[in-house]
């Protein structure tokens, strides 16, 4: 099977890395890809949002399955253009991708499906959460615990050019729950927890994600299946009733409150950086599963989480998330890999033979080990071997989970 991975970040590198392990894979292609993916397959200078160019590439390369990584191309309808021309795609239609592309649409779907989320506030008042309605690359959510936070957040949210929603601030543990979907049924994957804030102690602005870990120790065994049945299944059914069946990865960001799980957001694609801890733990053929979901039937597909734990630490550029510096030389990636870590390229480029930064989140360093404590130790040991000027990373990823599950 010839596969095309669309995107250029750490999530896409992790997907390419896992797909490359399938015995069914013949050729791996990426558009546009990155230097890490280029070690696994062939990268093409095609933008992730250029549907017609992706279609041309698919025809030229004899692509059997396109796996779309980022949300923006999905919301823009890339999958629709490819499917209309007979190309099999893992990723939802534009109508189904509105579950991420519009928070107000997602809320309407949830109300119809009977899935609880965060209540809306008629008037902004701290504590609350301010959200831009549309896509904002993980940077459109502002947690406001004080009036000063709220006064600062409202103009920043409005500056994103989208309608603004204000919700009640929910308290509890957050968990990211993923399911492969074939339009009707959902196959749960391992859960993860993401460190969204820029700095240690969950301080600073929200980002696309500064690290993640899996398993999630405060979820009881079998808890993921129950959450998917309570959250994903009704939403899938409601999207189907609306004529927008969901084929792809449905990702629910949940808050486990004292009153039960509440949906914070839905995403229409694999999480980033959660994918970088979920896939290394996965037992089974991911390519087979994605192809089955794209074809509309997950019957007989099994994907289970192995016994090992994984921790990912994101290395970000100086100035991230507002004005990240790029073009900075990166050293030590090979040393980190020799130390036993997986290093996924998130925002890198080659300048001649030199690896340089080319994005806000530059590298994702993943440690895999029998326990979260060991996985965390392995990840940070490898982080210490990588260096580039201005590098920033959190030093507490997975720390609170280690005392619960080690």
C-alpha positions in Angstrom: 0.0 0.0 0.0 1.3 3.5 -0.9 0.6 6.1 1.7 0.7 9.8 1.7 1.0 11.6 5.1 -0.2 15.3 4.8 1.5 17.7 7.2 4.9 18.7 8.5 4.9 18.6 12.2 5.7 16.2 15.1 2.4 14.5 14.9 3.0 13.7 11.2 6.5 12.4 12.0 5.0 10.1 14.6 2.4 8.9 12.2 4.9 8.3 9.5 7.2 6.5 12.0 4.3 4.1 13.1 3.0 3.6 9.5 6.5 2.7 8.4 6.4 -0.4 10.7 3.4 -1.9 8.8 4.1 -4.9 6.7 1.4 -3.6 4.3 3.4 -0.5 3.5 5.1 -0.3 0.1 5.9 3.4 -0.3 5.6 6.2 2.2 5.2 9.8 0.9 4.7 13.1 2.7 3.5 16.5 1.8 5.4 18.6 2.6 7.0 16.5 5.4 10.1 17.5 7.3 13.7 16.3 7.7 12.7 13.6 10.2 10.0 12.2 7.9 12.5 12.3 5.0 14.4 9.5 6.7 11.4 7.3 6.4 10.0 8.1 3.0 9.9 10.7 0.2 8.9 14.3 0.9 7.2 16.5 -1.7 7.1 20.3 -1.8 3.3 20.4 -1.7 1.4 22.5 0.9 -1.0 20.6 3.2 -3.9 22.9 2.2 -3.4 22.6 -1.6 -6.1 20.1 -2.4 -5.5 20.0 -6.2 -1.7 19.6 -5.8 -2.3 16.8 -3.3 -4.7 15.1 -5.8 -2.1 15.4 -8.5 0.6 13.9 -6.3 -1.7 11.1 -5.2 -2.3 10.2 -8.8 1.4 10.4 -9.8 2.6 8.3 -6.8 -0.2 5.8 -7.0 -1.4 6.6 -3.5 -3.8 4.1 -1.9 -4.4 6.0 1.3 -4.0 9.7 2.3 -3.6 10.4 6.0 -4.3 14.1 6.8 -2.5 15.3 10.0 -3.4 18.9 10.6 -6.9 20.4 11.2 -6.8 23.4 8.9 -6.7 21.3 5.6 -9.6 19.1 6.9 -11.7 22.1 7.9 -11.0 23.6 4.4 -12.3 20.5 2.7 -9.1 18.8 1.4 -10.5 15.3 2.2 -13.6 16.1 0.1 -11.6 17.0 -3.0 -9.6 13.8 -2.7 -12.6 11.5 -2.0 -14.5 13.0 -4.9 -11.8 11.8 -7.2 -11.7 8.3 -5.8 -8.8 8.7 -3.4 -9.2 6.9 0.0 -8.7 9.4 2.9 -8.3 9.0 6.6 -9.7 12.3 7.8 -13.2 13.8 7.9 -15.1 15.9 5.4 -15.4 19.6 5.8 -18.9 19.2 7.2 -17.8 16.7 9.8 -14.6 18.7 10.6 -16.7 21.6 11.8 -16.7 19.7 15.1 -13.3 21.4 15.5 -13.6 24.3 13.1 -16.5 25.9 15.0 -16.9 25.6 18.7 -20.5 26.9 18.5 -21.3 24.1 16.0 -19.7 21.6 18.3 -21.8 22.9 21.2 -25.0 22.5 19.1 -24.1 18.9 18.1 -23.4 18.1 21.8 -26.7 19.6 22.9 -28.5 17.5 20.3 -26.5 14.4 21.3 -27.0 14.9 25.0 -23.2 15.2 25.7 -22.4 17.6 28.5 -19.8 20.4 28.1 -18.9 23.6 29.8 -21.9 25.9 30.4 -21.9 29.2 28.5 -21.9 32.4 30.5 -24.3 35.2 29.3 -22.0 37.8 30.7 -18.2 37.5 31.0 -17.1 37.2 34.6 -14.1 35.6 36.2 -13.4 32.8 36.8 -14.2 31.7 33.2 -12.7 30.5 29.9 -12.6 32.8 26.9 -12.5 31.0 23.5 -12.2 32.0 19.9 -14.9 30.1 18.0 -12.7 29.0 15.1 -9.3 27.5 14.6 -6.4 29.1 16.4 -3.7 26.4 16.5 -4.2 25.8 20.1 -3.7 29.4 21.1 -7.4 30.6 21.1 -8.3 29.6 24.6 -7.7 31.9 27.6 -8.2 30.7 31.2 -9.3 33.7 33.3 -9.2 33.2 37.0 -9.2 37.0 37.8 -10.8 40.1 36.4 -7.4 41.2 35.2 -7.0 37.9 33.3 -10.4 38.5 31.7 -9.6 42.1 30.7 -6.4 40.9 29.0 -8.0 37.9 27.3 -11.1 39.4 25.6 -9.2 41.7 23.2 -6.6 39.0 22.4 -9.4 36.6 21.6 -11.3 39.1 19.5 -8.1 40.0 17.6 -8.1 36.4 16.2 -11.1 37.5 14.0 -13.6 34.9 15.2 -16.7 35.2 17.4 -15.8 34.8 21.0 -17.4 32.4 23.5 -17.2 32.6 27.3 -17.7 29.5 29.4 -17.7 28.5 33.0 -14.3 27.4 34.3 -14.4 23.7 35.0 -12.1 22.1 37.6 -10.7 18.6 37.6 -8.2 16.5 35.7 -7.9 16.9 32.0 -7.6 13.9 29.7 -7.4 13.6 25.9 -9.4 10.7 24.6 -9.1 9.5 21.0 -11.1 7.1 18.8 -10.7 6.0 15.2 -14.1 6.4 13.5 -15.5 4.8 10.4 -18.6 6.9 10.1 -20.6 4.9 12.6 -18.4 3.1 15.1 -15.5 4.2 17.3 -12.4 2.3 18.2 -10.7 3.7 21.4 -7.0 4.4 21.6 -4.9 4.9 24.7 -5.6 8.2 26.6 -3.1 10.9 27.2 -2.7 14.1 29.2 -1.3 17.2 27.5 0.7 20.1 29.2 -0.9 23.1 27.4 0.6 26.0 29.3 4.0 27.4 28.3 5.7 27.2 31.7 6.1 24.9 34.6 3.3 24.6 37.1 0.7 25.3 34.3 1.7 28.9 34.2 1.8 31.2 31.2 -0.2 31.3 28.0 -1.9 28.3 26.3 0.1 26.8 23.5 -0.3 24.0 21.0 1.1 21.7 23.8 4.4 21.5 25.6 4.4 17.9 26.5 2.3 14.8 27.2 2.2 11.4 28.8 0.4 8.1 28.6 -1.1 6.1 30.3 -3.2 8.5 32.5 -3.1 7.1 36.0 -6.3 8.6 37.3 -8.4 6.8 34.7 -9.6 3.4 36.0 -9.0 0.3 33.8 -11.7 0.3 31.1 -12.4 4.0 31.7 -11.5 5.0 28.2 -14.1 2.6 26.6 -16.8 4.1 28.9 -15.8 7.6 27.9 -15.9 6.8 24.2 -19.3 5.2 24.6 -20.6 8.2 26.5 -19.0 11.0 24.5 -17.8 9.9 21.1 -20.6 7.5 20.2 -23.5 10.0 20.6 -21.6 12.7 18.7 -20.9 10.2 15.8 -24.5 9.3 15.7 -25.6 13.0 15.6 -23.1 13.9 12.9 -24.5 10.9 10.9 -28.0 12.2 11.4 -26.9 15.6 10.0 -25.5 14.0 6.9 -21.9 14.4 7.9 -20.6 11.0 8.9 -17.2 11.2 10.6 -14.3 9.1 9.0 -11.1 9.8 10.9 -9.8 10.5 14.4 -12.3 12.1 16.8 -10.5 13.6 19.7 -12.3 14.7 22.8 -10.6 17.0 25.3 -12.3 16.2 28.6 -12.4 17.6 32.1 -13.1 14.9 34.7 -15.1 17.0 37.2 -16.8 15.9 40.5 -20.1 15.9 38.5 -18.7 13.6 35.8 -16.8 14.1 32.5 -17.4 17.3 30.6 -16.2 18.1 27.1 -13.9 21.0 26.8 -13.4 20.7 23.0 -13.5 18.3 20.1 -10.8 18.0 17.5 -11.1 16.3 14.1 -7.5 14.9 14.0 -4.8 13.2 16.0 -3.6 15.4 18.9 -0.2 17.0 19.0 1.9 16.2 21.1 -0.4 13.4 22.4 0.2 11.3 19.2 3.9 11.1 20.1 3.1 9.2 23.3 0.1 7.2 22.1 1.6 5.6 19.0 4.8 4.3 20.6 2.6 2.4 23.1 0.3 1.0 20.4 0.3 -2.7 19.6 -1.2 -3.5 16.2 -1.0 -2.4 12.6 -1.9 1.3 12.5 -2.0 1.3 8.7 -4.5 -1.5 8.6 -6.7 0.4 11.1 -6.6 3.7 9.3 -7.3 2.1 5.9 -10.3 0.3 7.5 -11.7 3.4 9.0 -11.3 5.3 5.7 -13.1 2.4 3.9 -16.0 2.6 6.4 -15.6 -0.5 8.4 -13.5 -1.1 11.5 -15.0 -4.5 12.1 -12.3 -7.0 13.2 -9.7 -4.3 13.8 -7.8 -4.5 17.1 -5.4 -1.8 18.4 -4.4 -2.1 22.1 -2.1 -0.1 24.3 1.0 -2.0 25.4 2.2 -2.1 29.0 4.9 0.5 28.6 4.5 4.2 29.4 5.6 7.2 27.3 6.5 10.8 28.1 7.0 13.5 25.4 8.8 16.8 26.1 8.4 19.6 23.5 11.5 21.7 22.8 10.2 25.2 21.7 12.0 28.1 20.1 12.8 31.3 21.8 9.7 33.6 21.6 7.2 30.8 21.3 4.1 31.0 21.1 3.9 34.7 20.0 7.0 35.3 17.9 9.2 32.2 17.7 12.8 32.6 16.3 13.6 30.4 13.3 16.8 29.5 11.5 18.7 28.5 14.6 21.1 25.6 14.3 20.2 22.5 16.3 22.7 20.1 17.7 22.5 16.8 19.6 19.6 15.0 17.9 21.6 11.9 17.1 23.0 11.8 20.6 19.5 11.9 22.0 18.4 9.1 19.8 21.4 7.0 20.8 20.4 7.6 24.4 17.3 5.6 23.6 14.7 8.3 23.0 12.5 8.9 20.0 13.0 12.4 18.5 10.1 13.6 16.3 10.7 16.7 14.2 8.0 19.3 14.8 9.4 22.5 13.2 12.7 21.8 11.5 14.4 22.4 8.2 17.7 21.7 6.5 20.0 24.6 5.5 22.4 22.7 3.4 23.4 19.8 5.7 22.6 21.7 8.9 19.4 21.1 10.9 17.8 24.4 11.9 14.6 25.5 13.6 11.6 26.3 11.4 8.7 26.7 13.8 7.5 27.4 17.3 7.6 23.8 18.5 10.8 22.5 17.1 11.4 18.9 18.4 9.4 16.3 20.4 11.5 14.1 22.6 9.8 10.9 23.7 10.9 8.4 26.3 9.4 4.9 26.4 9.9 2.7 29.4 8.0 0.2 31.7 6.8 3.0 34.0 6.0 6.7 33.7 8.9 7.6 36.1 11.4 5.7 33.9 9.9 7.1 30.7 10.1 10.6 32.1 13.7 10.1 33.1 14.6 8.7 29.7 12.9 11.7 27.9 14.7 14.3 30.0 18.0 12.6 29.8 17.7 12.8 26.0 16.5 16.4 26.2 19.8 17.3 27.9 21.7 16.1 24.9 19.9 18.5 22.5 20.9 22.1 22.3 19.9 25.2 20.3 20.1 28.8 21.3 17.0 30.0 23.2 15.5 26.5 23.5 12.6 26.4 26.0 10.9 23.4 27.5 8.9 22.5 30.6 10.7 20.5 33.3 7.5 19.1 34.9 5.9 17.1 32.1 4.3 14.0 33.7 5.7 14.9 37.1 2.4 14.9 39.0 1.5 11.5 37.5 4.7 9.8 38.6 3.6 9.7 42.2 0.2 8.2 41.2 1.5 5.6 38.8 5.2 4.7 38.6 
